[in-house]
Structure formats: structure tokens, C-alpha cells
């Protein structure tokens, strides 16, 4: 794609790029120290300046190696400077942020994914991060009495999120035709271009709104680029269908929110996850994921009594927050992305395995609470109080089998292979993943004791105000980590069993 190569050696151009970027960093320090410009403003100066520079790289470099080396240098340099408290002109923010590290990481990943196949995707992904993110900060900060919300940890505003949506839409529909023309590709019809811009803008706005600690410098360009890639690989009727799936993911998540099955943050996280997974896989990926979320939410409502019995013991309630959404669905998202780039059906089976494990674990917990017998420790078989991590009952174990079985049946039919073999592999993997969840919960999940009531709990704060004391397990291994281990185990066991028996 190079349009202009100023030097015979691309490493000379590399040196100039490196010098210009270091110049941005130098002047940001000058502006901060000598002109008393705030660190937040000098950081945005570097962000925009460097972003606009690097999007020129596909027009100037033929080889991806110099740009990739450039990204690698600044990943290391920014991480070291951030840790040492240096280069404050580009690192100073009102809150802790790893954005300066994530920026070159995103650039490197986009180079690896799209430099050869479609550099227009790289350019648009970086351009959305370069312009939409700072515009959202500026407009959100200057809006009078903006509606503010917290989906995860950082405070966001409605004007800021709308700015990301509008700017991402405009960047896509204005730059994509130009870039496709430069690459010699056919011109897109207006309707197709509109749908592509809409899909990218939705994902961009959600990616920015659920981010924290600068993670939008990772999620915003990568997910925007991914959605653009998905849409460019489809026909106009398929793009209409994709827009429908995005709308369905919103409807599903919003309904779960109204039924109090998801928190506000969990709703936004589910919308993003569903938009990407449904757009990539279509109906055969929608059914298993919808089966998991709908039936598990219904069970949570039926088992509302559990939340009364276990109040004060478990870390979280029946409403899934964003961390729980991705602890249960994050592996499914990763499998969908891998499937998009490879078209390998094995990733679909691993997707089913992860959801089968999540379903088995959820059903085992929700059904097990109705057992009239006391739970027993999964390893020692000693009786333990209801709600104890690693406690199992016969009724709850039957939930493992029912959950994994129903989830597996919802998704195996599209694969052209032995249904019995596939069912066995996925269901066994799901049940095993749920058992691994229980074993981790019984051994290394963090357990605390309240100094006031002396109850064992998963909570850091108990009895409304008392800080609990760690009595067993590893502090950072909480319920979300255990759930993520469960779904990861389900996917990996599918890979293992599939490799051994098919």
C-alpha cells in the first residue's frame, strides 16, 4: 500500500518517526513545566500527535517490521517511565492509567492482524482511538450537568459516550471509502457503508464506556477494528442481519437488567459481548449464549431464597456485574474472535465447552441451595455450612449434569460429526469445569472472617463497615477468578478430549 517512501532504507524513516515521537514527549514536558499546562492536556497532546503520526505508517512503510519495532520500543519505554514516575507530560492523569502502555500494544496488535490483509482496518482502528477518546474526555468534562454513570470503575458521562459513537461513525463512513479507493477495492453502497459505520460506532461507544485505567486504549481500537473486519467480510443482507443481532443483544441485556439479573455495568458488558459474538457467529452462536443467560437468570430468580440464606457469606448477589459477565462469557468471546480469524470449528466447540462449564456451575449452585441435606466438602466430604465454597450436594451435582447437558444440546447440531461423541466431549468438559470450580473454591479461593460477627465470608467488608481478615486461600483469587478458571477449564478440556478421541 505505500504511496510515498521518502528514503531508500525504511530504517531511516523509522529513525525519523522515533525522533518525532520523542519530540512530542519532550515538548509535552516543556509545556507542563514552563507553561503550566495541565498534565491531562499535555497527555492528550501526545496522544493525538502520536496517533496521527502512526496512522501514516501504512502509507510510508512497506515492511511491518519497523513500525512493529517502534511499537515494541514504546511499550517498554512507557511501562518503565510510568513505573518510575517519569515523562509526566504524557503520563499525568486525574486517575491511575495504563493508557500510554496500551496505546503501542494496540498499534502492535493491529499491525500483526491487518498490515498485510487490510491496512485500512488498522488505520481506522487507530484513528478512532486517536480522536474519539480525547474528544469524549473534552466534551464530557465541559458539558453542563452531564448524566454520569459508572459501568465498571471509572466515571463516564452520556455526552462523552455519545461523542465516541458519533465520532467513530463519522470516522468510519468518511475514511473507509477513501482508503478502499487507495487500495483498489470496490466502492461500498451507501446503505452498506451506513450499516458498517453503525456497527463500529456501537462497539466503540461500549468499549470506551466500560473501560477503566486507560484500558480503552486497548479495547477501543481493537474491538472497533474487529467489528469493521467482520462487517467488511459480509454482504449487504448479512450486514442487515448483523445489525439485527446487535439490536437483539441490546434487547436481551436490557431485559435482564429490568428483571434485575444484571447490574447496569453488567448490562453494558453483556451488550458488548453479545454484539461481537452474535455478529461473528450468527444464530448458531446466539442460541447457546442466550440459553445460558436466560435459563441461568430464571434459576437465579427462582433461587432468590438462597440470597436470603446466604446473605453476608457470598461475595456477590444474584445480579451479575460486569466482572461476572466476563468471568462467565470472556472465554466465549475469545473463542468467537479466534473463530473469526481461522474459521476452525474447534473454537466453536471450545466456545460450547466454556458455556457448558459456566451453565453447570450456575445450575449446580442455584439448584443445590434447595437440598435438604447439608453440603459436604468436595475433597474431605466433611459437612460444611450452606454457602461454603467447595461445598457440594447430590442435588447440586445433578444441576451440573442438567446444565451442561442442556447447554450442549443447544449448540452441537451445526457441526458435521458424531452427535454422540460431540455431546459427550462437551458435556463432560462442562461438568469437569464446574467440578474444578468447586475444587478451587474449596482450596485456594480467598475466605475471610468478620471481626464483628465471626462469620466466614467472601466479602472484604462485612456487617456494613467491618474490614474482614483473610483466613485461608489467596487474596486475589475471588469468585470472579474462580468462575474464569471454570470456563477456561471447560474450553481447554474440549480441546484435550477432541484431540484424543476425534
FENZI-V635867 format. One record per backbone hydrogen bond with DSSP energy under -0.5 kcal/mol. CO is the residue of the C=O (numbers start at 1). NH is the residue of the N-H. Records with the same first field share a line. If there is no record, write none. Layout:
# FENZI-V635867
CO: NH / NH
This chain:
# FENZI-V635867
4: 6
8: 10
9: 12 / 13
10: 14
11: 15
12: 16
13: 17
14: 18
15: 19
16: 20
17: 21
18: 22
19: 23
20: 24
21: 25
22: 26
23: 27
24: 28
25: 29
26: 30
27: 31
28: 32
29: 33
30: 34 / 35
31: 35 / 37
38: 42
39: 43
40: 44
41: 45
42: 46
43: 47
44: 48
45: 49
46: 50
47: 51
48: 52
49: 53
50: 54
51: 55
53: 56
54: 57
56: 59 / 60
57: 60 / 61
59: 3 / 4
63: 67
64: 68
65: 69
66: 70
67: 71
68: 72
69: 73
70: 74
71: 75
72: 76
73: 77
74: 78
75: 79
76: 80
77: 81
78: 82
79: 83
80: 84
81: 85 / 86
87: 90 / 91
88: 92
98: 101 / 102
99: 103
100: 104
101: 105
102: 106
103: 107
104: 108
105: 109
106: 110
107: 111
108: 112
109: 113
110: 114
111: 115
114: 118
118: 121 / 122
119: 123
120: 124
121: 125
122: 126
123: 127
124: 128
125: 129
126: 130
127: 131
128: 132 / 133
129: 133
131: 135
132: 136
133: 137
134: 138
135: 139
136: 140
137: 141
138: 142
139: 143
143: 145 / 146
146: 148
147: 158
149: 156
156: 149
157: 161
158: 162
159: 163
160: 164
161: 165
162: 166
163: 167
164: 168
165: 169
166: 170
167: 171
168: 172
169: 173
170: 174
171: 175
172: 176
174: 178
175: 179
176: 180
177: 181
178: 182
179: 183
180: 185
181: 184
189: 193
190: 194
191: 195
192: 196
193: 197
194: 198
195: 199
196: 200
197: 201
198: 202
199: 203
200: 204
201: 205
202: 206
203: 207
204: 208
205: 209
206: 210
208: 211
209: 151
212: 215
213: 98
214: 217
215: 218 / 219
216: 220 / 221
218: 222
219: 223
220: 224
221: 225
222: 226
223: 227
224: 228
225: 229
226: 230
227: 231
228: 232
229: 233
230: 233
231: 234
235: 239
236: 240
237: 241
238: 242
239: 243
240: 244
241: 245
242: 246
243: 247
244: 248
245: 249
246: 250
247: 251
248: 252
249: 253
250: 254
251: 255
252: 256
253: 257
254: 258
255: 259
256: 261 / 262
257: 260
261: 320
263: 267
264: 268
265: 269
266: 270
267: 271
268: 272
269: 273
270: 274
271: 275
272: 276
273: 277
274: 278
275: 279
276: 280
277: 281
278: 282
281: 284
282: 285 / 286
283: 287
284: 288
285: 289
286: 290
287: 291
288: 292
289: 293
290: 294
291: 295
292: 296
293: 297
294: 298
295: 299
296: 300
297: 301
298: 302
299: 303
301: 304
302: 305
303: 306 / 307
304: 307 / 308
305: 308 / 309
306: 310
308: 311
310: 313 / 314
313: 458
318: 320
320: 263
321: 325
322: 326
323: 327
324: 328
325: 329
326: 330
329: 333
330: 334
331: 335
332: 336
333: 337
334: 338
335: 339
336: 340
337: 341
338: 342
339: 343
343: 345
344: 347 / 348
345: 349
346: 350
347: 351
348: 352
349: 353
350: 354
351: 355
352: 356
353: 357
354: 358
355: 359
356: 360
357: 361
358: 362
359: 363
360: 364
361: 365
362: 366
363: 367
364: 368
365: 369
367: 370
368: 371
375: 384
376: 392
377: 381
382: 377
385: 388
388: 391
390: 378
392: 376
393: 397
394: 398
395: 399
396: 400
397: 401
398: 402
399: 403
400: 404
401: 405
402: 406
403: 407
404: 408
405: 409
406: 410
408: 411 / 412
411: 414
412: 415
415: 417
418: 422
419: 423
420: 424
421: 425
422: 426
423: 427
424: 428
425: 429
426: 430
427: 431
428: 432
429: 433
430: 434
431: 435
432: 436
433: 437
434: 438
435: 439
436: 440
437: 441
438: 442
439: 443
440: 443 / 444 / 445
444: 474
447: 471 / 472
448: 457
449: 469
450: 454
455: 450
457: 448
460: 468
462: 465 / 466
463: 465
466: 462
469: 449
472: 447
474: 446 / 477
476: 478
477: 446
478: 482
479: 483
480: 484
481: 485
482: 486
483: 487
484: 488
485: 489
486: 490
487: 491
488: 492
489: 493
490: 494
491: 495
492: 496
493: 497
494: 498
495: 499
496: 500
497: 501
498: 502
